């Protein structure tokens, strides 16, 4: 029995991991003006983030249709897969899970099980990696799904945004709240756990980073730790230095620049942590 893993471009796993485990990645789309780009394929992160503040109207994002997923599943079947686990960004944030489920029902080539990660960026990515490693080790479908459910409950993602502007553009904060936040120099702090996202406010960049470190320390000991950013290399370096002591010995700390689909909503300058709390 060969089980293969599929996901979407918001998982932010490094290309070498995707290639090593032969993970199928279904890309989302970004609409910039009258041009449509395929996330992670024909729009570079550097070009996107450099131009993002000047885009008018702001970019919008879209999920692919069920046929794109179905074709991905059929390619996995043609490559020898007997079953597929398709792991995607939290259903509270995107319709990807719903579209993947529709495609799974329409796929005759092999059985497809869709799993809602309840997460974003490397929060999803770490689940995809865990599933791929378990499949490579010969674990059964039910064993992998049980592993995913247990691990997902221990994953927490935190992000410090540099501005409210891009949340405002996406309609996630009101004009009044944006005005007050700008006046008070508010830095949004987002938390994601078990499919639920919440937003808090801190007053300065320094305080935002301190709060990220505090939240990570509260979860220790950790099983895994990852860091992400949106065109914020120096802030990421500072944050990584402050949380490095929390990383389990011998376990690499994954790092990624978030894909433009996510960057559209958080804006340049954002940094974040993905923490997997140790079991027990």
C-alpha positions, 0 to 999 in steps of 0.5 A: 500500500503506497500512501502519498501526500498532497497539500497546497502552496500555503504550507510554505515547506522548503522545496527540498522537503517537497521534492524529497517526499514527493509531495503534490502541491496544488497552488493558489492564485493571486490576481494583481490588476488584470494579471493572474499569477500562480502562487509559488510558480510564476510570481517570485516572493522578492518581486511581490513583496517589493511591489505589494505596498504600491499595488492599487487595487490591492491583490486578491487571492483565489483557490483553484477549482476541483478539476485542478485537485482531481488532476493532482490526485490522478497524477499521484495514482499514475505515479503508483499511489494507492491512497492520498491524504490531502492536507490543507490550510484551515477551513476557517481561512480558506475554501481549500478544504471544501474544494479538495473534498469535492475533488476527492469525491469526483476522483475515481483513480484512488481514495482521497482523504482530506484533512483540515490542518486548522493551521496556516503556513508552516503550521500546515507544513509541519503536519504535511511533513509528519504525514509524509514521514509516516507514509514513508515509514509504512504507517497505515492510513488510519495511523497517519490520520490519528497522528495528524489529529493528535499533532494538530492539537499541539500546534500553535502559530503566532505572527507579529505584523508590522501594520494593520494596512493589509488586514484593512485592505482584505476587509479584516479590520474596519476603517475606524479600527484601522484609523485608531490603530494607526494613530496609536501605532498598534502592531497586530499580533495574530494567534492560530490554534485548532482552526481558530484565529484571534488578533491582539494589539501591542504598541511597538515592534520591540514589544511585539517580538517580546510577546512572540517570545513570551508565547513560545516560552509559555508552551515549552517544552517544544517538540518542534519550532519553526520561524516564518517571515514576510520580507523581514530578514533582519527581524526574523534573525533577531526573533530566531536568536531569542527563541533558539534555546527552545528548539529541541536538541538535534531538531532543525528549526525550519525557516520560510518566507511566507508565500505571496498568497499569505503575504497579501493579507499580512504585508511585508515586515511580518514575522512569526513562530510555529510551535509544536508543544511536546506531548504529555 
